[in-house]
């Protein structure tokens, strides 16, 4: 019976992964459940059967569901352990070294949402549960991400390197009618900002007068062809190795609630970056392929434009793989 149960669980996970990958190229299975970085959720399916002592169909279904839910809880814990928090740290590693994280993860799993229940013809039950990766409460982020002691300011642009010419795309997604093809725009079509000021609540320095194009709603980092690994807390670095965007630069509550960046394989779905995002190309990846590296000139442009509109502070960042 145990072998059959394990086989059914494996088949259910495989079927769930096939369904999810149809909509997300960032859905990954670790053998027990699915981690979907694009849609920011962790899902697992439990299998349960009623004991032979059940005396009625109602009791058999109730006991089968209870067993399936207990199995789903176990699968969720194992799946969440495989979530990459940073490029070199998983939830499992954090649970091993910090008892408080282990306790928080257990509480998060207990609050998981049931998304589907199916009863099989032989009296078994398949029950799928889901935990969001981000959210103020009962999320993976709220369980594992510790609030920094100090919020760090964004660095200044490298003075010896001229910022790159800005490039943007028009992102326009119409619900129910598909996604339009993004079109590139040249710097000349963008409004000129002559006296940019520091955005309210931003940890960025104000953009130097006359240097920002302005009007950018977010940032898209094009990582296609590099093998980017999705993580919960990525860092963007310049080619000198300097971090220009990281967890410690941002408002803690916003990071836990929204995450630091979105992941997609389609520019047209990069709506998190708004309708007029600044686009830069990653030149390489750092630290186990989890952190995009961009040129110093592009990094300077990002920092200057963020000083004008504060899109990094709003976590309006998308990585395209």
Buried (B, 14 or more C-beta within 10 A) or exposed (E): EEEEBEEBBBEBBEEBBEEBBEEBBBBBBBEBBBBBBBBBBBBBBBBBBBEEEBEEEEEBBBBBBBBBBEBBBBBBBBBBBBBBBBBEBBBBBBBEEEEEBBEBBBEBBEEBEEEEBEBEEEBBBBBBBBBBBBBEEBBBBBBBBEEBEEEEEBBEBBEEBEBBEBBBBBBEBEEEEEBEEBEEBEEEEBEEBEEBEBBEEBBBBBBBEEBBBBBBBBBBBBBEEBEBBBBBBBBBBBBEEEBBBBBBBBBBEBBBBBBBBBBBEBBBBBBBBBEBBBBBBBBBBBBEBBBBBBBBBBBBBBBBBBBBBBBBBBBBBBBBB
